[in-house]
Amino acid sequence: MLPERTDVLVVGAGPTGLAVATTLAGYGIAATVVDRLAEPPVTSRAAVVHAGTLEVLDRIGVAAPLATRGLHSVRFVVRDRDRVLATVPFDRLPSRYPYALLISQAETEAVLADRLTALGGRVLRPYEMTGLDLDGDGAVARFAGGGTVRARWVVGADGMHSRVRELAGIRFGGPADPGESFLLADVRVESALPRDQVTLFLSRRGPLVWAPLPDGTVRLVASVADAPREPQARHFQALLDERGPARRPDRVVEVAWASRFRIHHRIADSYRRGPVLLAGDAAHVHSPAGGQGMNLGLRDAVALGDALAAGPQALDGYAADRRPRAEEVLGFAAGLTRLAAAPPALRPLRDLLLRTASALPPTRHRLAVRLAGFEPHPPPAAASAG
Ligand SMILES: Cc1cc2nc3c(=O)[nH]c(=O)nc-3n(C[C@H](O)[C@H](O)[C@H](O)COP(=O)(O)OP(=O)(O)OC[C@H]3O[C@@H](n4cnc5c(N)ncnc54)[C@H](O)[C@@H]3O)c2cc1C
């Protein structure tokens, strides 16, 4: 049942909301976490947790259990069909987790929820927040079916179409175009590609990501002009034939899960309005290039939990520190997308640059650190939250 009052109301129990609540629980602060879904989703969605994020999650006791459940990818390889253009090794990362962890988002959420439960917290379901009135003491949230909760702080961790953001009047800025279109699936595939690495194929028709998952399936993500409404095995076979390995082609045996989505590059104008704070997809969305979206949200979440525990003076620091980090990640994802979609005349130059850069160990290392999502230390205002 919903409480009448709470100190912190977290709207949304996706990875971001769960990580905010788990961080707070570690400080002995019991947040009220609500989600409109009766059960957590079981689909795989975001499939990679990077080393920089694992280092942050280590602080809330979540990295080690995640690491045992996921598959450890020790390098990221960029290819044009059979030709390797660049190899980015993760095994020299300055981390206890020197790899990209491949794991379904449902598993990541389950591990976070288990940790929250172990610390005495839980998620209240199904409660859909439909209204929010801000006043001098915080906010009153209204729910479908009639309940209300008065909260000192409201965390909008309710995803890309955030009601919290909308009701707080925070603009979600970005271009007005229809966004990039993607097809993705977890497929069983007969393949000669190594299962300890993620491969990005750069092809004339667009990029294709090939990432092994711990259940033996392979995650395929491709940008396409027109994604079919119900993607089938033949669509993914066609993508592999057109963009994947040529000498020893992959064969799709079965599609375990498939989806399509369009994504814009958008960022909230502000991460804070009075008692309302945003984190995760409610604050930023961008293309899946580099697998950065959920990772950035998880790092937001721990920073926000720290700031809420430190007290009101740290919250402006949170907002001021996290938004530029999202701008930086959006710029990185956009750069990767441009690299993948280079016009035909520029591709030989692009491929030469990639091969040259990848031959230089310091450049390779810098790229690995960048992909892994290690963040520079926060400025003093936000650091005081720790
Ligand atoms: C098909 C698909 C594939 C994806 N693939 C990738 C990928 O490969 N790599 C990657 O980095 N990212 C990927 N993403 C994006 C990734 O899933 C998100 O970045 C991540 O889920 C963001 O987490 P979040 O907790 O901020 O938001 P969400 O996961 O969106 O969680 C928001 C939660 O809020 C709840 N909620 C919403 N509104 C309300 C309300 N009014 N009241 C109460 N509860 C509410 C929702 O039920 C939901 O549980 C994918 C997403 C989809 C849909």
The ligand as a Tripos MOL2 file, in Angstrom:
@<TRIPOS>MOLECULE
LIG
   53    58     1     0     0
SMALL
NO_CHARGES

@<TRIPOS>ATOM
      1 C1         13.6670   -2.6290  -27.1620 C.3       1 LIG1
      2 C2         14.7170   -1.8590  -26.4130 C.ar      1 LIG1
      3 C3         16.0620   -2.1500  -26.6350 C.ar      1 LIG1
      4 C4         17.0640   -1.4210  -26.0010 C.ar      1 LIG1
      5 N1         18.3680   -1.7380  -26.2330 N.ar      1 LIG1
      6 C5         19.3310   -1.0300  -25.6140 C.ar      1 LIG1
      7 C6         20.7020   -1.3360  -25.7960 C.ar      1 LIG1
      8 O1         21.0520   -2.2510  -26.5310 O.2       1 LIG1
      9 N2         21.6330   -0.5900  -25.1310 N.ar      1 LIG1
     10 C7         21.2770    0.4440  -24.2840 C.ar      1 LIG1
     11 O2         22.1450    1.0960  -23.6820 O.2       1 LIG1
     12 N3         19.9780    0.7490  -24.0760 N.ar      1 LIG1
     13 C8         19.0140    0.0270  -24.7250 C.ar      1 LIG1
     14 N4         17.7240    0.3300  -24.4890 N.ar      1 LIG1
     15 C9         17.4370    1.4500  -23.5980 C.3       1 LIG1
     16 C10        17.4850    0.9980  -22.1610 C.3       1 LIG1
     17 O3         16.5350   -0.0180  -22.0230 O.3       1 LIG1
     18 C11        17.2180    2.2180  -21.3000 C.3       1 LIG1
     19 O4         18.3070    3.1240  -21.4230 O.3       1 LIG1
     20 C12        17.0300    1.8740  -19.8280 C.3       1 LIG1
     21 O5         15.9540    0.9960  -19.6400 O.3       1 LIG1
     22 C13        16.7650    3.1530  -19.0270 C.3       1 LIG1
     23 O6         16.4700    2.8380  -17.7080 O.3       1 LIG1
     24 P1         15.5280    3.7560  -16.8250 P.3       1 LIG1
     25 O7         15.4070    3.0610  -15.5200 O.co2     1 LIG1
     26 O8         16.0300    5.1510  -16.8580 O.co2     1 LIG1
     27 O9         14.1310    3.7850  -17.5820 O.3       1 LIG1
     28 P2         13.0930    2.5320  -17.9420 P.3       1 LIG1
     29 O10        13.8990    1.3010  -18.0460 O.co2     1 LIG1
     30 O11        12.3370    3.0350  -19.0840 O.co2     1 LIG1
     31 O12        12.2380    2.4390  -16.6240 O.3       1 LIG1
     32 C14        11.1910    3.3350  -16.3520 C.3       1 LIG1
     33 C15        10.1990    2.6560  -15.4160 C.3       1 LIG1
     34 O13         9.2440    3.6330  -15.0220 O.3       1 LIG1
     35 C16         7.9500    3.0480  -15.0230 C.3       1 LIG1
     36 N5          7.0080    4.1440  -15.2310 N.ar      1 LIG1
     37 C17         6.8860    4.9340  -16.3130 C.ar      1 LIG1
     38 N6          5.9410    5.8710  -16.1110 N.ar      1 LIG1
     39 C18         5.4590    5.6700  -14.8640 C.ar      1 LIG1
     40 C19         4.4540    6.3380  -14.0840 C.ar      1 LIG1
     41 N7          3.7640    7.4010  -14.5540 N.pl3     1 LIG1
     42 N8          4.1970    5.8700  -12.8410 N.ar      1 LIG1
     43 C20         4.8870    4.7940  -12.3360 C.ar      1 LIG1
     44 N9          5.8340    4.1290  -13.0450 N.ar      1 LIG1
     45 C21         6.1290    4.5770  -14.2870 C.ar      1 LIG1
     46 C22         8.0000    2.0580  -16.1820 C.3       1 LIG1
     47 O14         7.0220    1.0370  -16.0040 O.3       1 LIG1
     48 C23         9.4210    1.5220  -16.0840 C.3       1 LIG1
     49 O15         9.5010    0.3560  -15.2860 O.3       1 LIG1
     50 C24        16.7090   -0.3920  -25.1170 C.ar      1 LIG1
     51 C25        15.3580   -0.1290  -24.8720 C.ar      1 LIG1
     52 C26        14.3650   -0.8480  -25.5100 C.ar      1 LIG1
     53 C27        12.9050   -0.5650  -25.2290 C.3       1 LIG1
@<TRIPOS>BOND
     1     1     2 1
     2     2     3 ar
     3     2    52 ar
     4     3     4 ar
     5     4     5 ar
     6     4    50 ar
     7     5     6 ar
     8     6     7 ar
     9     6    13 1
    10     7     8 2
    11     7     9 ar
    12     9    10 ar
    13    10    11 2
    14    10    12 ar
    15    12    13 ar
    16    13    14 ar
    17    14    15 1
    18    14    50 ar
    19    15    16 1
    20    16    17 1
    21    16    18 1
    22    18    19 1
    23    18    20 1
    24    20    21 1
    25    20    22 1
    26    22    23 1
    27    23    24 1
    28    24    25 2
    29    24    26 1
    30    24    27 1
    31    27    28 1
    32    28    29 2
    33    28    30 1
    34    28    31 1
    35    31    32 1
    36    32    33 1
    37    33    34 1
    38    33    48 1
    39    34    35 1
    40    35    36 1
    41    35    46 1
    42    36    37 ar
    43    36    45 ar
    44    37    38 ar
    45    38    39 ar
    46    39    40 ar
    47    39    45 ar
    48    40    41 1
    49    40    42 ar
    50    42    43 ar
    51    43    44 ar
    52    44    45 ar
    53    46    47 1
    54    46    48 1
    55    48    49 1
    56    50    51 ar
    57    51    52 ar
    58    52    53 1
@<TRIPOS>SUBSTRUCTURE
     1 LIG1         1 GROUP 0 **** ****
